[in-house]
Amino acid sequence: MADVFVSYARSDKARVAPLVAAIEAKGWTVWWDPDITPGQEFDDQIDAEIDAAKAVVVVWTPVSVVSRWVRGEAREAAERGILVPVRFEQARLPMDVRAIHTTDLDNWGEDPESPSAQECLRALGSMIARAQTSQSGKSGNGSAPPPSARGSARFTICVLPFANMSGDPEQEYFSDGITEDIITDLSKVSALAVVSRNSAFMYKDKHVDVPKVARELKVSHVLEGSVRKAGGRVRISAQLIDGASNNHVWAERYDRDSSDIFALQDEISQAIVKALKLRLLPEEKQAIERRGTDNAEAHNLYLMARQTYVSGQEVDARSARAIVRLCARATEIDPRYAQAWVLMAIGYWRLRVLGDRSDDGMMSVERALMVDPNLAEAHAVKAQLLLLDGDADAAAAEVAHALVLDPQSYEVNRSAGRLSYQFHRHEDAIGFYEKAATLMEADINSVMMLISCCTALGDVDGAQRNAQRALKRTEIALAHDQNNVEVTTYSAYALAALGEGERAKARMNRALLIDPDNFNMRYNFVCALSVHLKDREAALDMLGPVFDTISDNFMSYAKADPDLEFLRHDPRYLAMVATAEARLAAKGTEAIRID
């Protein structure tokens, strides 16, 4: 395996070659121009080389910045902390790496000894030296480090969704929360590779064949369990299974007071580590025990609010107020619960989109950042609030910072996607929304946004593929609740994108009968009628009630939405915009006068 992996666009090979030669001249091996037939073998080789590399050089050019391959390799390297980005022709960098220092190499060919060239080589040298030190196998007393410090995971594990055995479907939030917490805890153990929440939750409510799951996810072990909560007691049963043999490695049942839930989760995580004969480093043990709150009641309220957020996934006043109320109570109990402050801010953000003019969301975010300045989700939500205030530069800075702090965060990728979309950077938005959609299996909105982005870029195949994907997610949700208006709205849009106009309109009519005044539903129907069904009159008829109640925040979004391009120059549309803007201006003047 090579010391340095070079990621670049094939058409840039001529300008990359001198850079590779200079790296090799330093005595480092380089993987950059493989003679492998494209296909699965090629993909596997790339994955193996990036995993083994001590540094990844990404060469940004106007061509490579639009390459999904290069962007994906850059994100993976950034997540591992081994990215060394360089740039030619002042190429416009993808948003998720803009905060990482990038060296401009336009004069490399003319002067290999230039300061910028030497800067790049020094960065590589430092990164390679650091990797060699960590892999040297020496500790302070000269003995080999424990397995969990050797840089690669010895075991891979999938934590299946714990079954809710409480006999009360409303307790589902609790069993899901326990599962998520254990996934998070085990992810902090360097000797374990843990399957993402999204992949694990694909098996929720399904009969599971453990060896089959292990083969499908390529894991060595599977953890499954159940949760029963009644009164003030909680019972958790868990078992760790060898994926190859289907034998039990460890199993235990815990019966405790619900106030002991954190200690119980710690015991489960540490029991798994012990069963696999791994050594838990002191800093890993501390990381597992470090939680947003030590108060079980506050945590329970937060899990309720999060379930409302995850299951809703849309701008709805009722769910937004529920999120705010639950998180307000959680932060009353524990004022230092940063995650609850952030989720409260998301609830306030949703209310602002619907016309609420308060600054409560920003105050909630600032409370979270006072407790934890490095909480990526807080910066992501702050960006969305700043965007509503019209401060795009500050919003972009917050998103960039959030991406550096946690590029794997669902909320961070959602925020980056929204920012990119609003400024018509649809290629960037696709990368972020795709990441969000893979991180959260209940997220239908991100897939819907992918349809819109692909349509704006003229990517018909991409739009169709994501419409099928969105329709599949909506059908799963509607199987549980046929009267869910938000999901019905998405399904109608997906059908319209697939060209099934009659089915789409039938679902629109059903949703309108259930909730005729739903602002978000009507707006999405306008978009579907406009961009996919090309029914201008129906779209304008649907749009009238939307503009009658639209907020100033949402007005700026609507005016930039590519899905309304079909209507832009219609006299009816222009008259609606003028009337709405006059109403909003008068409302703003009245608010100032009252203040």
Secondary structure, DSSP 4 states (H G I P E B T S, - for coil): --SEEEE--GGGHHHHHHHHHHHHHTT--EE-S----TTHHHHHHHHHHHHH-SEEEEEE-TTGGG-HHHHHHHHHHHHHT-EEEEESTT----GGGTTS--EE-TTTTT-TTSHHHHHHHHHHHHHHHHHHHHTS---TTSSPPPGGGSSS-SEEEEEPPPEE-SS-GGGHHHHHHHHHHHHHHHHT-TTEEE--HHHHGGGTTS---HHHHHHHHT-SEEEEEEEEEETTEEEEEEEEEETTT--EEEEEEEEEEGGGHHHHHHHHHHHHHHHTT----HHHHHHHH--S-S-HHHHHHHHHHHHHHHHH-S--HHHHHHHHHHHHHHHHH-TT-HHHHHHHHHHHHHHHHTT---SHHHHHHHHHHHH-TT-HHHHHHHHHHHHHTT-HHHHHHHHHHHHHH-TT-HHHHHHHHHHHHHTT-HHHHHHHHHHHHHH-TT--HHHHHHHHHHHHTT-HHHHHHHHHHHHHHHHHHHHH-TT-HHHHHHHHHHHHHTT-HHHHHHHHHHHHHH-TT-HHHHHHHHHIIIIIS--HHHHHHHHHHHHHH--HHHHHHHHH-GGGGGGTT-HHHHHHHHHHHHHHHHHHHHHHHH-
